Amino acid sequence: MREPVISVLLTVYNREKFLPAAIESVLAQTYLDFELIIVDDGSEDRSLEVARQYESDSRVRIYSNEKNIGQFPNRNYAATLAKGDYIKYHDSDDIMYPHCLAMMYSLLKAEPQAGFALTSGVRWEGGPCPMLLTPRMAYQREFLGFGLCRCGPSDALFRSETLLEMGGFSSLGTHSDLLFFLGACARFNCLLLPADLYWYRSHPGQALRSSDAWGYTVRLPGQMYKMLDSHNCPLTSEERTQAKRNLLYLVAKPVFMDFLKGRWKRAYRRFAESGLPLDAWRRYFGTPRRDRNAGAPLDESGEYVMPDLSVYRP
């Protein structure tokens, strides 16, 4: 049998309450050439039992880990099971709108220069989508603008070879996806897609609300700083200097606010565990500067570059 074009990977851990709606939203897609791979990570509730109720659908394949291996190792394992030319993660507590796969696939397929595509819950700054970003433009948007890589795996559609070349997600805590996207943006062109293609559910059981999440957040700046120092960083020397100033400011501001409010231990922990080199504070601490149009494709007259929408005609 011919392999599906898109592999949708749904990784699960203790989500029996939300799982039926998440699965139904995939099966309701207007784009039909996909497989749905569900990998339960040793759930202690009825998640696996709920998933088994959909086995009669030929598009659904279900796997179960003997023991819990963790969020990002499970995402990497799920990717090894994929047969499609494109890979789309879908979280077990989110809802994919019916047009999601059709929109993401058609736009990424039409842009062969892009290794992967990103959507968002809010519109992207800097002009209309689809918007092709080079590695330098992506880093400008992240470090000199107002962010790009603060996305989750569900925001992306990958070409399978891109995900394979990246080697999957590292196990560096709740922000491993952000660090993965920073690495991907340094190596591949990224296609920004229209927003609001799925619903991100917010609830107390999310990893970002766990007791460990704050500690991972505190250590994130140091990991991002290393990427700015990497030989793969696509920014110019001047841009890199300003990016480091902006990053240090993101640490200094909450440290100062904690200090003013008498939360001295918390302030010290933010500073000490940030992972930023002490020498960086002497060399780069200064005025932050960000631009909403950082990384935006502009023409010679400074106007936003309009996408060639004719390539998307059916």
C-alpha positions in Angstrom: 0.0 0.0 0.0 1.1 3.6 -0.7 2.4 5.4 2.4 0.5 8.4 3.7 1.7 11.9 3.0 1.5 13.2 6.5 2.2 11.3 9.8 0.4 12.9 12.7 2.1 12.0 16.0 0.0 12.1 19.2 2.0 11.4 22.3 0.0 10.7 25.5 0.5 10.6 29.2 -2.4 10.7 31.6 -4.8 12.5 29.3 -8.0 10.4 29.3 -10.2 13.4 30.0 -9.0 15.3 26.9 -7.9 12.5 24.6 -11.2 11.8 22.8 -11.6 15.4 21.6 -7.9 15.5 20.5 -8.2 12.3 18.4 -11.6 13.3 16.9 -10.1 16.6 15.8 -7.5 14.7 13.8 -9.9 12.3 12.2 -12.1 15.3 11.2 -9.4 16.9 9.0 -10.5 17.9 5.5 -7.1 16.7 4.2 -7.4 12.9 4.2 -4.0 11.5 3.3 -2.6 11.0 6.8 -1.9 8.4 9.4 -2.4 9.0 13.1 0.2 7.4 15.4 -0.7 7.4 19.1 2.1 6.5 21.6 1.0 6.2 25.2 3.9 6.8 27.6 3.0 4.4 30.3 -0.2 6.3 31.4 -1.6 5.5 34.9 -5.1 6.4 33.9 -7.4 5.1 31.1 -5.6 6.9 28.3 -4.5 3.8 26.5 -8.0 2.2 26.8 -9.5 5.4 25.3 -7.1 5.3 22.4 -7.8 1.7 21.7 -11.4 2.7 21.0 -10.2 4.2 17.7 -8.2 1.2 16.4 -11.0 0.3 14.0 -10.0 3.3 11.9 -7.4 2.1 9.4 -5.5 5.4 9.7 -4.9 4.9 13.4 -1.9 3.0 14.8 -1.4 2.7 18.6 1.7 1.9 20.6 2.3 1.7 24.3 5.6 2.1 26.2 6.2 -0.4 28.9 7.4 2.4 31.2 7.3 6.2 31.1 10.3 7.6 29.2 9.3 11.3 29.3 7.8 13.8 27.0 10.5 14.5 24.6 12.0 11.0 24.3 8.5 9.8 23.6 8.2 12.4 20.8 11.4 11.2 19.3 10.3 7.6 19.5 7.0 8.4 17.8 8.9 10.0 14.9 10.7 6.7 14.3 7.3 5.1 13.6 6.3 7.7 11.0 5.9 6.7 7.4 4.9 10.0 5.9 6.9 12.6 4.0 5.7 15.2 6.5 5.4 15.0 10.3 2.9 16.9 12.4 2.9 16.6 16.2 -0.5 17.0 17.9 -0.7 17.2 21.7 -3.2 15.0 23.5 -5.0 18.0 25.1 -5.4 20.2 22.1 -7.9 20.5 19.3 -6.8 20.6 15.6 -9.2 22.7 13.5 -10.6 20.8 10.4 -8.5 22.9 7.9 -5.2 22.6 9.9 -3.5 19.9 7.9 -4.8 21.1 4.5 -3.5 24.6 5.2 -0.1 23.7 6.6 0.6 21.0 4.0 -0.4 23.0 0.9 1.7 26.0 1.9 4.9 24.1 3.0 4.7 21.9 -0.1 4.6 25.0 -2.3 7.8 26.4 -0.7 10.6 23.9 -1.4 13.2 26.2 0.2 11.7 25.7 3.7 12.7 22.8 5.9 9.7 23.3 8.2 6.7 25.5 8.8 5.4 27.2 11.9 2.0 28.5 12.9 1.0 30.4 16.0 -1.9 31.3 18.2 -1.6 34.9 17.2 -0.6 36.6 14.0 3.0 37.0 13.1 4.5 40.5 13.0 6.1 41.9 9.9 3.7 41.3 7.0 1.4 38.7 5.5 1.9 34.9 5.5 3.1 32.6 4.2 6.5 34.3 5.0 9.8 32.6 4.3 12.6 33.3 6.8 16.2 32.6 6.3 18.2 31.5 9.4 19.4 35.0 9.9 15.9 36.5 9.7 14.6 33.9 12.1 17.3 34.8 14.7 16.7 38.5 14.2 13.0 37.9 14.9 13.8 35.8 18.0 16.6 37.9 19.6 16.1 41.4 18.2 12.3 41.3 17.8 9.6 39.9 20.0 10.1 36.2 19.6 9.7 33.3 17.2 10.8 30.1 18.8 8.5 30.1 21.8 6.4 27.5 20.0 5.4 24.0 20.9 5.9 20.9 18.7 2.2 21.2 17.7 3.0 24.6 16.0 5.2 22.9 13.4 4.9 20.8 10.2 8.2 19.2 9.4 9.5 17.7 6.3 10.6 14.2 7.5 14.2 14.7 6.3 14.4 17.9 8.3 13.4 16.2 11.5 15.7 13.3 10.8 18.7 15.6 10.2 18.0 17.5 13.4 18.1 14.3 15.4 15.0 15.0 17.4 14.5 16.8 20.7 17.0 17.0 23.5 15.9 16.1 27.1 16.6 19.5 28.6 13.3 20.1 30.5 10.1 21.8 29.6 11.7 24.2 27.2 13.4 21.5 25.1 11.1 22.4 22.2 12.2 26.1 22.2 15.9 25.0 22.1 15.1 22.6 19.3 13.4 25.3 17.2 16.4 27.6 17.8 18.7 24.9 16.4 16.4 24.2 13.5 16.1 27.9 12.6 19.9 28.1 12.6 20.1 25.4 9.9 17.0 25.6 7.8 14.7 28.1 6.2 11.4 28.5 8.1 8.0 29.2 6.6 5.6 31.2 8.8 2.0 30.2 8.3 -1.3 31.9 9.2 -2.3 31.7 12.8 -5.1 30.0 14.7 -5.0 26.5 13.0 -5.5 24.7 16.3 -6.7 25.4 19.8 -4.1 25.2 22.6 -5.7 24.1 25.8 -4.5 25.6 29.0 -5.0 23.6 32.2 -3.3 22.8 35.6 -1.9 19.5 34.4 0.4 20.9 31.8 4.1 20.4 32.0 4.7 24.2 31.9 2.7 24.4 35.2 4.6 21.6 37.0 6.8 22.2 40.0 9.9 21.7 37.9 9.0 24.2 35.2 10.3 27.3 37.0 13.7 25.8 37.5 14.0 25.0 33.8 12.8 28.5 32.9 15.5 30.0 35.1 18.2 28.0 33.3 16.9 28.8 29.8 18.8 32.1 29.2 22.2 30.3 29.6 21.2 27.7 27.0 20.1 30.4 24.6 23.3 32.4 25.2 25.3 29.3 24.1 23.4 29.3 20.9 24.3 32.9 20.3 28.0 32.0 20.8 27.8 29.0 18.5 29.5 29.0 15.2 26.0 28.2 13.7 24.6 31.5 14.9 23.6 33.3 11.7 23.6 36.8 13.2 26.3 39.4 12.4 28.8 40.4 15.1 26.9 43.6 15.8 23.5 41.8 15.9 24.9 39.2 18.2 26.1 41.8 20.6 22.6 43.4 20.8 21.0 40.0 21.1 23.1 39.3 24.1 22.1 42.6 25.7 18.5 41.8 25.1 18.9 38.4 26.7 20.7 39.7 29.7 17.9 42.2 30.2 15.4 39.4 30.3 17.2 38.0 33.3 18.1 41.3 35.0 14.5 42.7 35.0 12.9 39.9 37.1 15.9 39.7 39.3 15.5 43.4 40.1 11.8 43.1 40.7 12.3 40.1 43.0 14.9 42.1 44.9 12.6 45.1 45.3 9.8 42.9 46.7 12.1 41.3 49.2 12.3 38.0 47.5 16.1 37.9 47.8 16.6 34.1 47.7 14.4 34.0 44.6 16.4 36.9 43.0 19.7 35.2 43.8 18.5 31.9 42.3 17.4 33.6 39.1 20.8 35.2 38.8 23.0 32.3 39.9 21.2 29.6 38.0 20.7 31.5 34.7 23.8 29.9 33.3 25.1 33.3 31.9 28.9 33.7 32.2 29.9 36.4 34.7 32.0 38.1 32.1 28.9 38.5 29.9 27.4 41.0 32.4 30.5 43.2 32.1 30.7 43.0 28.3 27.1 43.0 27.3 24.9 44.5 30.0 23.3 47.6 28.5 20.2 49.1 26.9 17.9 46.5 25.3 16.5 47.3 21.9 13.9 45.3 20.0 12.0 46.0 16.8 8.7 44.5 15.8 9.9 44.3 12.2 13.1 42.5 13.0 13.5 39.6 10.6 10.6 40.8 8.4 11.1 40.4 4.6 11.1 44.0 3.3 11.6 45.2 -0.3 14.0 48.0 -1.4 11.5 50.7 -0.5 11.0 49.3 3.0 7.6 47.8 2.3 6.6 44.3 3.4 7.2 41.7 0.7 4.0 40.2 -0.5 3.9 36.4 -1.0 3.3 35.0 -4.4 -0.1 33.5 -3.8 -0.5 32.3 -7.4 1.5 29.2 -6.6 -1.2 28.1 -4.2 -4.0 28.1 -6.8 -5.6 24.6 -7.1 
